[in-house]
Amino acid sequence: MYRKLRIRMALSSFAVLLLLFLGTIGVVYLTSYQETLRADREMLLLYARAYWENGNPEEAGQLPPPLPGGMSAGPAAPAGGQFYSVELDRDGTAVSVNNPGAPTVSEDDLKALAARVAGKGQDGTDGPWVYHREENGGHTLVTLLDNTLVSESSVRLFTNTLRYGGLMVILLCAVIWFTSGLLVRPLEQNEQEQRRFLSDAGHELKTPVSVIATNAELLRREIGENRWLTNILAENGRSGELIQSLLTLTRLQEKESKQERICLSRIVESVILPFEGVAFEKGHVLLTEIRPETRVLGNEQQLSSLISILMDNVVRYSTEGTEIRVRLTEENHRAMLRVQNQCPEMSGEQCRRLFDRFYRADPSRTGEGHYGLGLSIARRIMETHRGEIHAEWQGGQITFTAVFPPDKA
């Protein structure tokens, strides 16, 4: 159980760490990309204004300011980061081409690119190109900026961030796994001490309970029936049952039981047989639907206890004169045991808490010989069989459902 808790803690911490890491990278790079794109568009806008006012900005000495990082936008700049422009007439024919990056970029490529983006929005991107388009006097000017170097630098930076950031995440995962073990260990030790205490106390209490029962029986033989002695024997018997339940629960938690492939159908039929008379005496009708030869991997003694607990619970707490249904089916290669009875309305929270130790859905039901440990034992039995058990109230009926893992034999 605590290994699973440790794994859940480590996975939760890792998931949070990974989300923070990826979220931070995403925000940083998205923000950087938007800022770079905005700066590029501003420079293209300045380039276009200078073009309309003075002609070719390079020839007129009206180039925009240097690119971020000190990269010049002049003719001496490398191909990535260059300004280009294509002026189109009314018919879409290029009348002027500014290509400072020749021969890296051909004029034909620039004309084709300008024609392609001429029908698009005023600003945008096309592959590695950032463009700005505007019209003046019937002519269309497409200004372009080759963003190849910036894009490649961003990709390299992003790759390095993922590579070295991933190594740090792996290192932090190792630290998380180690620290989760430190956090879980005191809890595990505390539960082990509680189990040891319950086991030791239970065995110590069995002796005085047996002595009290023996002495009370001997005293009753001497003085005859006496209501005080009857009460002593009854309470002593309840104490013995409580001690036995606590010891059973402790044993189930301490060690794994030997399991083998067994016929669950036969166990269900044999266990519910004695309850037919008890149900009849209380005015209940016991209806069964048991799938033959339903097999599971389990411990026969523990599964018998499980079914006995469920049957005792539904017979004891069913509304008088109502039906009790027991169904054993197989769904999706899983054995499903359902025990159903009618009872007063219960909330979802009450149904979940039925399997807690010493919990009673109706606090007024005290002194009935039970302490609310039966369903806790049933849940623990299902856990040792790697199954699950739950309760659900609907339409005046409560259904206990035990789901067994698939039989792989």
N, C-alpha and C positions, 0 to 999 in steps of 0.2 A: 504493500500500500504506500509506504513512504518512498519507495523507489519511483512509483508513478507520480507521487506528489513532487518529488525532486525534478523529474522529467518535465512535468507541467510548468513548474516554476522556471526552469531553464528555458523551455520553449517560449514561454510568455515574455521573459526578459529579452530573449534573442529577437522575437518578433517586434517588440517595441524598439529595440536598438536598430534593427534593420529598417524599420519604417522611418525612424528619425534620420538615419544615415541617408537613405534614398530620398527622403523628403527634403533634407538640407541640400543635397546635390542638385535635386530638381529645381528648387527655388533659386539657388545661386546661379545655375547655368541658364535657367529661363530668364531671370532678371538680367544677367549679363548679355544674353542674346538680344533681349528687347532693347537694352541700352545701346548696344552696338548698332542694331538696326536703326534705331532712332537717330543716332549720330550720323550714320551713313546717309539717311534720307535728308537730313538737314544740309549736309555737304552737297548732295546732289541738287537740292533746291537752290543753294547758293551758286552752284556751277551753272544751273539753267538760267538764273537771273543775270549772271555775268555774261552768259552767251548772248542773250537777247539784247543786252545793253552795249556790249563791246565786241561782239563776234566771238571767235575762238578764244576762250579764256587763257589758254597757254600762250597764244601769240600776243594777247593784249596784256599779259602779266597780271591777270585777275584770278589766279587759281584760288580755290578755297584753302582754308588753313590746313596744316599737316594733319594726317590721319592719327588716330590714337596710337600711342607708343612711339611717336616721333617719326613715323613713316611719311615721307614726302609724297605729295600728290603730283609732283612735276614729272616731266618726261624721263628723268633719270631713275624714277622709282621702278622697282621690279614689277613683273606682270601682275602679281596679286596686289591689289591696292591701287591700280591705275583707274583714272577717269576716262570714259569714252563717251562719245555723243554721236547721234545720227539725226540729221534733220530731214524730215519727209515733207514733200509737197502735198497738195490736195489729193493727188492720185495715189499717194503712198509710195512715190518714187524717191529714193534717197538723193538729195541734192548736195548734202555736205556730210562728210564722215571724218571724225577726229579719232585717229587710231595711233596713240603714242606707244602702244605696246607691240607694233609690228616688228618682226614677223610672227610673234607668239600668237597673236590673234589676227586673222585675216579680215579684210573689209567685207568680204562676202558673208562671213559669219556674223559680223556686227549688223549688216543690213538685214539678214534673216532674223536675228534676234530682235531688232527694232520693229520689224514687221509683225513679229509674233506677239510682242507685248503692246503694240499700238492699240489693239482692241481690248486690252485689259484695263484694270483700274489705274488710277493715277500713280499709285506707289505699290511696290510689291517686290517679289523675288522670283527668279527663274533659274533654278539650279544654283550655281555659285554666284550668280549675278544679282545685284540689287539695282533696281531701276526707278526712275522718276519720269513721268510723262506729262507734258503740258503743251497747250496749243497757243499760237500767237499769229494773228494775221493769216489764218488759213493753213499755216504750216504747223507741223507737229515735231516737237523736239523730244527725243528720248535720250536721257542721260543715264549712263551705266557706270557701275562700280564693280570691278572684279574682286570678290571677297574670298578668293580661293585660299590665300595665305592665312587669313583670319580663321576661316572654317577649319583648315587643316590643323592650325594651332589649337583651336578649341577641341577638336577631336582628340589630338594627342594629350591635351591636358585632361580631358574627360576620361580617356583610357587609363592614364597614369593614376588619376584619382580613384577609379574603380579598382585598379590593381592593388595599389598600396592601401587604399581604404578597406578593400576586402581582406587583406592580410591582418589589418588591425581588428576588423570584425571577428575574424577567426581567433585571434589572440584574446579578445574580450569574451568570446564564447567559452573559451577554456577557463577564463577567470570566473565567469558566471556559473559554470558547472561546478567549479571548486567551491565557490561561496554558497551555492545552493545546498551543497552537501553539509557545509558548516551550519546552515540555518535549519536543515531538517534533522540533523543528528540529535540535538536536545529533545525534539519532539518524539523521536523514535525511542530514545532512552527513557523518557518520561512514561510513554505508553508501556514499555517493557516492565518498568517498575510497577505500574498500575496492575498489569496482568499478574505479575508475581505476587503482589499483595492480595489480589482477589483469590488467586489460587491457594496461597498459604492460609488466608483467613477462612476460605471455604472449607478446607480440610480440617482446620482447627475447630470450626463451628459444628462440623458433622458429629463430633464426639459428644458434646453436651446435648445436642438435639436428640441423639440416640439414647443417652442416659435419661433424659427427661421423659421420653416416650416410654421407655422400659419401666421406670419407677411409677409413672402415672397408671400404666396398665396393671402393675402389681397392686397399687393402692386401690384401684377399682375392683379388683378381685376380692379384696378384704372388706371394703365398706359398701360395695355394690355401686349401682348407677348414681352419679352425682353430677349436677349441671356444671359445677365448677371444674370437675375433672374432665368432663366432655369438652368444655371450652379450652382447657389447657391442651388437651390432645389435638383439637382442631387447629389451634394457633401454632402448636408445635409442628403439626403436619405442614401447614402453610410455610413455616420457616424452613423446613426441610426441602420443600419444593423450590423455594427461592434460592437456597444454597445450591441445589442441584442445577438449577437454570444458570446461575452465575458460573459454576464450574464448567458446564457445557459450553457456554459462550466463550470462556477463557480458553478451553481446549481447542475450539474451532479457530481462534485467533492465533494460537501459538504454533501450530504445525499443520502442514498439508496432509490430507487424508489419502489413503490409497484408493485409487479409482480404477474402475474397469468397465468394460462395455456390458451394460445390463439392460433388461427389459423394463422400461418405466411403466408400461401398461400393466404388467403383472403386479408391480409394487402399488400402483394406484388402486387397483381392484382389491388387493388384500388389505390395504389400510382403511379404505372407506367402508368395508364390510361391517366392522363393529359399530360404526357411526349410524348405520341405518336404523338400528333399534333405538338409539338415543334420539335421533331426529324424529322418529315416529312417536315416541313418548311426548315430545314437545309440540306435536301437531304439524311438523314439517313434512314436506314431500321431497324426497331426495331423487333427483333425476341425473342420470349419468350418460355421457357420450364419450367413450374411450376408444381411441384408434388402436387396433391390435398391433402387436409387435413394434411398438414405438421404442426405439433403443437410444440410449444416451451413454456418454462416458461419465461415470460417477461412482459414488459410494452408496451402497444399498441402505446401510443403516442410517446415514444422514438424510437421504432422500425420503426414507420412511418417516423420519422425524419431521421433515419439512411438510409432507402431506398431512401428517397427524396434527401439526400445529395449525395449518390452514383450516382443516375440517373442524377442529375443536373451536376455532375462532368463529367460523360462520354458524355453527350449530348453537353456540353459546349466545351470540349477539344478533341472530336473525329475528325479524319481527315474527311473532307467533302466528302459526297457521299459514306460513308462506312457503314458496318453493326454494329449494337449494339445488343449484346446478353445478355439476363437475364435468368439465370437458377437457379431454386430452387430444390435441390435434397436431398436425405437422404442417408448418407453413415456411416456405423458402428454406427447406432442409433443416428447420429448427423445430424442436419439440416445444409446444405451447400448452401449459397447464393453466386452466382458468377455473377458479372457484368463485361462484356468484351467489349472493343472497340479498334479500331486501332488508333495508335498515333506514333509520332517519337520515335526513339530508346531511351531507358532510361537504365541507369546502375542499378545494384543491390542496390548501395548506394542511388541513387535517389529514387528508389522505397521505400526503408525503410524510407527515410526522408519525403515522401509525407504526413505522418501523424503527422509531427512536426508542431507546431504552426507557422503561418505566412510563412511557407516554400512554395516556388514556384519552380517547376522544370525548368520553363522558366522564368528567371527574367524580360524579356521584356514584359511579360503579366501583366502590371499594369494598373490601371484605368479601369478595367473591372467590377467593382462592387463587387469583392470578395477579401478577405484578407488572404486566406489560412488557415482559421479556420475550414472549413467544415469537412475535413477529421480528424482533431483533435477531433472534437465533435463526429464523427463516431467511432473513436477508444475508446473514453471514454464511449460511449453508450455500446459498446461490452464488455468493462471491467466491467461495472455495471451488465451485463448479464452473467458474468463469461465465456465469449467467447473470441475469438481473430479474428483479421482482418489483412490481409496483401495484398500486391500488388506484382505482378510478370509480367515482360515484356518478351515476347518470340515471335519470328517470326512476328514482326511488331504489336503485340497486347499486351495490358496491361489488366490483369485480377485482379479485386478486389474480394477477397474471404473472406466472413464472416462465421466463424465456430461457431455454437452454441453448448452448452453442451448437453448431452443426455437428452431426455425427459423421466423422471422416473415415470411420472404419469400413 
